[in-house]
């Protein structure tokens, strides 16, 4: 009976304690909807944990069925530092009840290559524990010159182009006690596990209109805080002076070299070859070169989220 229950959990995401998903969100309903489509469907909403920064009613309504933790939304210049301190504590707590925890921003989704034939839950069910896993980072880009249609319920399909994004190759699947750095880019774990089948899709640039709306919200937050880049622990991209002209940002994607095929082997190998201590800190990292490369996703990825 117990074995049958576990076998069923592998397929439908309910009654399982193998994998939980954790994020924090404030007003980003477009990205939250994609996050819920992906993790809610695969893991079961009861295994999804959402920190509702500012206790937004729209977030709570959209995430009904998930575990929602409401916190005050007062602006603070050390917002990102406080956020990751809180998320670290939550990861530690959830690990007492789940085999693995996937943690990250609401516009980041960890995906298994469909060629593997497994869902993320099924993949992690068979994965070793006591480690940190780092998917390869890919940024979904809206080629506004080639993809005029808006995204609908699913993003992949209307959007098929990605660019290499080592900055988003994040150590985000955790099954061991470790500290995750601010932004989720580094941990104290001293080994690199970067499986060939795992990707982290970053969605910031997946739709031009949604990008404009999201940047407007972020700029409003930093203006409310009333401090500059050097006085805060918030990413530079949240500030109006670092924003640039929105349409030019998207037009520039066309200049990235288009790579035929979808072989990510050399880029993962570079991660492995350059992995080591991050300066004199207790964190570990790999080189994150700026690749001006783009790929067209194989058809098998369409509709995943």
N, C-alpha and C positions, 0 to 999 in steps of 0.2 A: 504493500500500500504506500509506504513512504517513498519507494523508488518511483512508483507511478506518479505520485504527486510532484516529485522533482522533475520528471520527464515532461509533465504537462506545463510546469512553470517555465521550462526552457522555451516553450513555443509561444506562450501567450503573455508572459510578463507579470502575471498576477501570482500571489502567494509565493513570491520568490524573495530571497534575501541575498542573492548573488551580486546585484549591481544596483546602486542608487545614483541618481543624477541631482546635482546641486548647482544653483545659480542665484544671483541677486539681480533684481530688475527694478527700474523706476520709469514707468510710462512707455517703455519701448514695446508697444503692443505688437507691432509687425514682427519683430524678432522673437518675442515670446510665443507668438502663434506658431512660428516655425519650430521653435524649441519644443513646444508641447506636441506638435505633430510627430516629431522625431522621437523624443524620449518617452512621451506619454504613451504612444502607441506600442513601442517596443518593450518598455519596462513595466507599464502599468502606472497610471497617475499616482497611485498610492505609494509608489517608490520614487516620486519626484519631489524635491524639496526646493521651494522658492522663497527667497528672502524678499519681501515686498517693501522696498525702501520708500518710505513716505506713506505706506498703507493705502495705496491707490485702489479705489473701488473697481476700476476697470481691470486692473491686474488680477484682483481677487476673483472677479466674475469669470474672466477668461480662464483662469487656472483652477476653477472649481474641481474638486476631487484630488488635487495635489495637497501636499503638506505646506501650508503658507505661514511664514513667520513674518509678522508685521513689525517694522521698526520705524522710529522717527525719521523724518526726511529733512531735518534741518541742514542747510548747506554748511560745509566745513572744508577748510583748505587742505586738511589731511584726509579727505574723504577716501581716497584709494588705499591709503595705508590702513585706515580703520576697517575698510571693507575686507581686505585680505586677512587681517588679524581675525576678524569674525569668521570668515570662511574657513580658515585653518582650524579654528576650534570646532566648527561644525563637522568638518571632514573627520577630525579625530573622534568625535562622538558617534558619527554614523558608522565608522569602521568597526565599532563594537557590535554592530548588528548586521552589517553587510560585508561580503567578501571584498568588494571593490567599490570605490566612489569615483564618479567622473564629475569634475568640478571645473567651472569656467564661466566666462561672460555669456550673456544670453544670446549673443550673435555668433557663438562658436558651437559647432556640432561635431561630435566624433562619430565617424562613419566607417563601417567595414566595407571593403570593396565587394560589390555584389557577386563578383566572380568567385569569391570564397564560398558562397552558398549558405552563409549563416547571417542571422541578425546580430546586432551588437551584443545582446544578452546571451545568445548561444555561443558567440565567440568568447566572451569573458567567462562563461561557465566552464570552459575548458582551459582557460588561461591560468598559468601559475600565479600564486599569491606572493605576498611579502616582497613587493617591488613597486616601482613607479614606471608606467608605460607612457611613451612619448610618440603620438601619431605625427605623421608628416603634415605640415601646414600648407594648405592651399586656400587661396583667396578667390571666392567667386566674384567675377567682375562682369559688369553690365557693359557689353559692347554696344553702345548706343547707336553705332553706325550699322550694326548687323542685326540687332535684336530690338525691334520697335515695340513688340507686344509687351504688355505689363505682366508681372507675375500674378498668379491666381492663388489657389489653395496650395500649390506646390511651386517651389522656386526652381529646382533643377528640372529642366525641360525647356521652359522659356529662357532660362539661363544655362548655357553650356560651356562657357569659357572660364578658365581658372588661371591664375598666375602663381608661381612658386612664392611661398611666403614663410621663410625660415623663422621669422619673428613669431609666427603662430604655430611652430612645431613645439607645442607646450607639453611639459610633463604633467598631464592632467588626469590620468587614470591611476588612482592611488590605492594600494592595499598594504601599506607599511607605514609605520610612524615616521613622519618627516615634516619639515617646514617648507611651505610653498612661499616663494617671494612675492612681493607686491607686483601685481599684473599677471601672476601665474607663469612667469617665464622660466624660473629656475627653482630647484629644490636642493635639499641637503643630501639627497640620495646619490651615492657615488658610482652608480652604474647606469648605462644607457640601454634601455630596451625599446627598440623602434621597429615593431613588426611590419613586414611588407604589406600587410592587408589593411592597415589602419591609417586613416586620414583625419585631420581636423580641418573642417571647412569654416572659414571666416566669412561672414555675410555682410560686412560693412558696406561693400561696394556692389552688392548684388542687384540694386535697383536705384536708378538715379533719383527719382522723386523721394523715395524713402530715405536715401542718404541726405538729401537737403533737409528733410524734416528732422532727422536725428541730429544733424549738426546744429540746427537751430535750437533744439532742446539743450544740447550740451553747452553751447555758447551762452545760453540764458543762465545756466547753473553757475558758470564761472563769473559771469557779470554780477550775479547775486552774492557770490562769495566776496567779490571786491578785492581780489589779490591777483598778482601776476604769476607767470609761469615759475619764476624763481622762488616765490614765496609759498608755493603749494606742492603737495605730493600728488598731483593730478597730471595725466599725460598731456603733452604739449598740444595734441590734436583737439583738445577740448576748448582751446582759446581761439577767438576770432582772428587774431593776427597771424595764426599759423594755418588758417583754413584755406586760403587761396580762392581761386574762382572755380566754383563747383563744376561747371560744364567742361572746363579745361582739364580738370582732374580725370574725367571720364574719357574725354577725347584722346588723352595721352595713352590710354591702354592699347590703342591700335598700333602704336609704335613698338610694342614689345614683340620680340621675335617669336613667331609661331613655330613650335616644335612638333614635328610629326610623331604620331604614336602617343603612348602614355606610359613610358618606362621611367619610373621614379627611382630605380636602383642606384644610380650614381649620386643622387642627392641625399638619400638615406646613408649611403656609405660615407659621404663627406661628414655627416653628423657623427658617425661612429669614429671616424679617423681623427676628428678634432675635439672629441669630448675630454674634458678635464676640469680641474678646479677653476673657479671664477675669481681670479686675482687672489687676494689674501682673505677673502670671505670664506664662510663654511658652505658655500653653494657651489654647484657644478653647472657647466654650460658646454656648448659647442659653438663653432663659428657660425655666424648668420649672415652670409654674403647677400648682397642685393642682386638677385637674378632678374634681369629684364626679359623674362621668358614667359610665354603663355602656352596653354594647351587647350584643346577641345576635349571635353569629357566624353568618354565612350557612352554610347546609348544606354548601357546597362545602369548608369547612375540616374537616369531621368526618373523623376517621381519619388525619389527617396525621401525628400522633404520639400 
